[in-house]
């Protein structure tokens, strides 16, 4: 990047500051698998002329003011300095900061973007603005019911007293969940299992596998469980899949009902799913660009083989209904802001790090394009998303695209040496759920 052209400084949000601390430092990887060989010149030109380069966050430097506070400062961007061309097959794209890696041997494009710039919803909403539909129809818009996201908003048709009652109940339940967050940050910890991580595990070598699903299969299971959502099916698959994997790794080592706790990241914008980029950049605080998500502590319970496959979804639905009724995600989001604003990054980071160390895994779920897209005229076969390491031994990031759902499973390989087996456990879990759904 060159020297600043116009010095327009904007302070970082509390969550963006959190992602800059060494313990919680996070880079988002968006992987685009292309059908044809990559044309480096065409892709570079496409990026240089895209809305991404014109976005304030992507054309700014991170600087410190006289008080040591982080700010964004507008600058000029030389796209060629941020495009890394890799000719030979690789197993690791390297660490070149924020960059776009063109892996020619794999027909693959990897966008490496710091989490301080925005969350998955922000980045996917940007993608929809500058990628083209493969069928050359007008720019696609996201399907709001394809991958249901967490929402605590109420229908406008509901009576005000009902809304007020929901808020009161949500606050009371939320206080209980906040106490659970506090206990997790202090001493409460999951029982050690074959998939447990802990302090320092974020520095261990990693392996990556992908669990592949079809959205129609998840919808079929959803229909078999009254009022279930896609997220309920996802959490049911995770619960069943982890139980299957633990049966393989440590048979008879665990008793039924052992709790395994995960952290789920949920979008808190007023509108669920992907957003209109103009709304996110136009001052609409409810749908704004950046990092606007809360955390949920999601408890799963180990079950030995033989359980009814749909029972996992029913249990997950009951758990998620309670989470939606509470204000847990909103509490966690605002608590993060308060901690960062009033106590600084050291306190906020320490508490977040402890919560991650005392839980077992992390899961996120992001909506992607409903239709097939192209980049520089090259059809995109698949889209995948993952983050850099945390103290968890296993993190899972799911992204839907054109009827497919790919879940990237990033593991500490010294703890989980066979992530492809874990991926198959998840795939088999959904397959059995679909078979059970056809008999309902």
Order of alpha helices (4+ residues) and beta strands (2+ residues): beta-alpha-beta-alpha-alpha-beta-beta-beta-beta-beta-alpha-beta-alpha-beta-alpha-alpha-beta-alpha-beta-alpha-alpha-alpha-beta-beta-beta-beta-beta-alpha
